[in-house]
């Protein structure tokens, strides 16, 4: 983590390795997700596989309804696959019960949801600090760390405002700070720049670049923003339940 963002403890985990020795943080192994719709089954993801290296930024694009958010939810352990498994830093999520999965997610995964999911009764800094407080960190230390992240996304002056007092773009910036506050090894983002102006979006991109380089944080970003996708190391298109690398 960059020096301006460091905390006294880190949640970084060692990446596993492929046969070639390249460090891998995230592996999706033959993932299938099928939903029952009345008398028929709908397969959204079909035997999908993916590896993402530590420090790599991967964009996933595709039409609405193609299963991009479903894929993110499986990667983050928010949903379980019908078959296949997700492995993060060598740890299979399939082997974790719900309580252990919650602890694992808090320690290693940052998630930026499309619709923020900020708690209305908490201020921006309280929302951003919440993952650290859940972990058991002292409130003062957690909020100090959260303030540093809010400053990095241009929200320091709005730290004491509640979500109802913030614009959509400001709420999105708080959500990004919350996702990064734990120094995660993997960050999953669902349309992270959808409500951001061009200047703020550029700030977020620079922060992502810094984290990927300095702390080997891996990013998987679902987006319709072609400029955001083009900025990543790889662009994959989700189509008919499979990922295809874009040129």
C-alpha positions in Angstrom: 0.0 0.0 0.0 1.3 3.5 -0.7 2.8 5.2 2.3 0.0 7.8 2.6 -2.5 4.9 2.9 -0.7 2.5 5.2 -2.1 1.1 8.4 -0.4 -0.7 11.3 -1.6 -4.0 10.0 -2.0 -5.4 6.5 -4.3 -8.0 5.1 -2.2 -8.9 2.1 -2.1 -12.6 1.4 0.4 -14.6 -0.6 -0.7 -15.4 -4.1 -0.7 -18.9 -5.3 1.4 -19.7 -8.4 0.8 -21.2 -11.8 3.1 -23.8 -13.3 5.1 -21.0 -15.0 5.6 -19.4 -11.6 3.5 -16.3 -12.2 1.7 -15.3 -9.1 -2.1 -15.8 -9.2 -4.5 -14.1 -6.8 -7.9 -15.2 -8.2 -8.9 -18.4 -10.0 -12.3 -19.2 -11.3 -12.3 -22.9 -12.1 -15.1 -24.3 -14.4 -17.7 -22.0 -12.8 -21.3 -22.7 -13.7 -24.3 -20.8 -12.3 -27.8 -22.0 -13.2 -31.1 -20.6 -12.0 -34.4 -22.3 -12.1 -37.1 -20.4 -13.9 -40.3 -22.3 -13.6 -40.1 -25.6 -15.5 -36.8 -24.7 -17.2 -33.2 -23.9 -16.0 -31.3 -20.8 -17.1 -27.5 -21.1 -17.3 -25.9 -17.7 -16.8 -22.3 -18.9 -16.5 -21.2 -22.0 -18.3 -18.0 -23.8 -17.3 -16.2 -20.4 -17.1 -12.5 -20.3 -16.1 -10.3 -17.2 -15.3 -7.0 -16.5 -13.6 -6.0 -13.0 -12.4 -2.5 -12.3 -11.2 -1.6 -10.2 -8.2 -1.3 -6.6 -9.3 -3.3 -7.2 -12.5 -6.4 -5.2 -13.5 -9.0 -7.0 -15.6 -12.1 -5.4 -17.1 -15.2 -7.5 -17.8 -17.6 -6.1 -20.4 -20.8 -7.5 -21.9 -24.4 -6.7 -22.6 -26.9 -6.1 -19.8 -28.1 -9.4 -18.4 -25.0 -11.4 -19.6 -24.1 -12.4 -16.0 -21.4 -9.9 -15.2 -22.7 -9.1 -11.7 -23.4 -12.8 -11.1 -19.7 -13.5 -11.9 -18.6 -10.7 -9.4 -20.9 -12.1 -6.7 -19.4 -15.6 -7.1 -15.8 -14.2 -7.0 -16.6 -12.4 -3.8 -18.4 -15.3 -2.1 -21.7 -13.4 -2.1 -23.2 -16.3 -4.1 -22.3 -20.0 -4.5 -21.7 -21.6 -7.9 -23.9 -24.4 -9.2 -20.6 -26.2 -9.9 -16.9 -25.2 -10.1 -15.1 -23.2 -7.5 -13.4 -19.8 -6.8 -9.9 -19.8 -5.3 -8.4 -16.7 -3.9 -4.7 -16.7 -2.8 -4.8 -20.5 -2.8 -7.9 -20.6 -0.6 -11.0 -22.3 -2.0 -14.2 -20.4 -1.1 -16.1 -23.7 -1.4 -14.4 -24.9 1.8 -15.5 -22.0 4.0 -18.8 -21.9 5.9 -20.7 -18.6 5.9 -19.0 -17.3 9.1 -15.6 -18.1 7.8 -16.4 -16.7 4.4 -17.5 -13.4 6.0 -14.1 -13.2 7.9 -12.2 -14.1 4.7 -14.0 -11.5 2.7 -13.5 -8.8 5.3 -9.7 -9.5 5.4 -8.9 -10.0 1.7 -11.6 -8.7 -0.6 -12.9 -5.2 -1.3 -16.2 -4.8 -3.1 -17.6 -1.8 -4.8 -21.3 -2.4 -5.5 -23.2 -0.8 -8.3 -25.7 0.8 -5.9 -23.3 1.8 -3.0 -25.1 0.0 -0.1 -24.0 2.7 2.3 -25.7 2.7 5.7 -28.0 5.7 5.8 -27.6 6.4 9.6 -23.8 6.6 9.4 -21.6 9.4 8.1 -19.2 9.0 5.2 -16.2 8.3 7.4 -18.2 5.8 9.6 -19.3 4.0 6.5 -15.7 3.9 5.1 -14.3 2.7 8.5 -17.0 0.0 9.0 -15.0 -3.0 7.6 -12.1 -2.2 10.0 -14.5 -1.8 13.0 -16.1 -5.2 12.1 -12.6 -6.6 12.1 -12.2 -5.4 15.7 -9.9 -2.4 15.1 -10.3 0.6 17.5 -12.8 3.2 16.2 -10.3 6.0 16.3 -7.7 4.1 14.3 -10.3 2.8 11.8 -11.6 6.3 11.2 -8.1 7.7 10.8 -7.5 5.2 8.1 -10.9 5.9 6.5 -10.2 9.6 6.4 -7.0 9.0 4.5 -8.9 7.0 1.9 -11.7 9.6 1.7 -9.0 12.3 1.1 -7.5 10.2 -1.7 -10.9 10.2 -3.5 -11.6 13.9 -2.9 -14.1 13.3 -0.1 -12.3 14.6 3.0 -14.5 17.7 3.3 -17.6 15.6 3.2 -16.5 13.0 5.7 -19.1 14.0 8.3 -22.1 14.0 5.9 -24.5 11.1 5.8 -25.4 9.4 2.5 -28.7 11.3 2.1 -26.7 14.5 2.0 -24.3 13.3 -0.7 -24.7 13.1 -4.5 -24.6 9.8 -6.3 -21.0 10.4 -7.3 -20.0 11.3 -3.8 -21.7 8.2 -2.4 -19.8 6.1 -5.0 -16.5 7.7 -3.9 -17.3 6.7 -0.2 -18.0 3.2 -1.4 -14.7 3.0 -3.2 -12.9 4.2 0.0 -14.7 1.6 2.0 -13.6 -1.1 -0.4 -10.0 -0.1 -0.1 -9.8 0.7 3.6 -8.7 -2.9 4.6 -5.8 -3.0 2.2 -7.5 -5.9 0.3 -5.6 -8.4 -1.9 -8.5 -8.4 -4.4 -10.9 -5.6 -5.3 -14.2 -6.4 -7.2 -15.9 -3.4 -8.8 -19.3 -3.2 -10.4 -19.6 -0.1 -12.6 -17.3 1.9 -10.3 -17.2 5.1 -12.4 -20.9 5.1 -13.4 -21.8 8.2 -11.3 -18.4 10.0 -11.4 -17.4 13.0 -13.4 -14.4 12.7 -15.7 -11.9 14.4 -13.3 -13.0 12.2 -10.4 -12.9 9.0 -12.5 -9.3 9.9 -13.5 -8.4 10.2 -9.8 -9.9 6.8 -9.1 -8.0 5.3 -12.0 -4.7 6.7 -10.7 -5.5 5.3 -7.3 -6.1 1.9 -8.8 -2.9 2.1 -10.7 -1.0 3.0 -7.6 -2.5 0.1 -5.5 -1.9 -2.4 -8.3 1.7 -1.3 -8.5 2.6 -0.7 -4.9 0.7 -3.4 -3.1 0.0 -6.0 -5.9 -3.7 -5.6 -5.3 -5.7 -7.4 -8.1 -8.7 -5.7 -9.6 -11.7 -7.2 -11.5 -13.9 -4.4 -12.9 -17.3 -4.9 -14.5 -18.1 -1.9 -16.7 -19.9 -0.5 -19.7 -17.3 2.4 -19.7 -15.1 1.7 -22.7 -12.4 4.2 -21.6 -12.3 2.6 -18.2 -12.0 -0.9 -19.7 -9.3 0.2 -22.1 -7.2 1.4 -19.2 -7.0 -2.0 -17.7 -4.4 -4.7 -18.4 -6.9 -7.1 -20.0 -10.5 -6.7 -21.3 -12.7 -9.8 -21.3 -16.1 -10.0 -22.8 -18.8 -12.2 -21.1 -20.9 -13.7 -23.8 -23.1 -16.9 -23.7 -21.7 -17.7 -20.2 -18.0 -17.6 -21.4 -15.2 -15.1 -21.2 -13.5 -14.1 -24.4 -10.4 -11.8 -24.5 -11.0 -8.6 -26.4 -8.3 -7.3 -28.7 
